Amino acid sequence: MRINRVELVMILKRDDMTQKQLAELSGVSRVTINNVCSGKSCSTEVGQKIAKALGVDVTEIIEDQERRNRE
């Protein structure tokens, strides 16, 4: 799964949250969060943990192509 990094950064800014805070809230390593923010893919489990920590549905933060495939 690939997270839409622009959307992710916007949500982090909106919530005044750092990558470190997201890592702590989601239970995902800072390295993984950094990789996702840099555009690398992640497992579905990691994507779901990130979405849950942000208080959004995972479909709101995945790349457009993946979102269309899920609909």
N, C-alpha and C positions, 0 to 999 in steps of 0.2 A: 504494500500500500504506500502511496506517496501522498504526503500531507501538502496542502497548498501553503507554501511558506509565507506568501504575502498575507493570506488570511490569518495564519497563525501569528505573525508579527503584529497585525492589527489588533487581534484579540488580546495579546500580551500587553500592548500599549494601552488599550481601552481599560484593561483591568489593573494597570500599573503593576505588572508582574514581570519579574526577571526570569531568565531561563533557569537559574538556580532554584527559584521558588517553584517553578513549574515542575522541575525534576523532583523536588521534595514532595509536592502535593500528589504527583502522579505515581511516584515510586519507580521512576525510570531514571537511569543514570544521566548526569549532566552531559556526558559525551554523546549519548544517544539523542538527547534533546538538541544539542548543538548540531549533530548530523542532520536531524530532521529539519531544523531551521535553515540548514545549508542546502536543502533540496534532496537529500538522500532518502531512499525509501526505508520503511520500517515494517515490522510485522503488524498484522491486524490487531493483535493483543496490545501492542504498544500504542497504536493509533487510538484504540478505545480508551486506554488509560489516560492518554493526553486529553482526549475529548472530555472525559469525565472530570478531570481536574480543572478543565476550563469551563465546565458547566454547559457544554454544547453537545449536540448530537454529532457523532463521528462523520455523518454525511455533510455537515457544515464545513468541515475542514479538509476533506480529501480533495485531490485534484479533480478538475471538471470531468475528465474522461472516465475516471473511476466512478464518479457520482452518476454519470449518465448510464453506466453499465449496471449500477445497482437499482436504477429506477425502472 
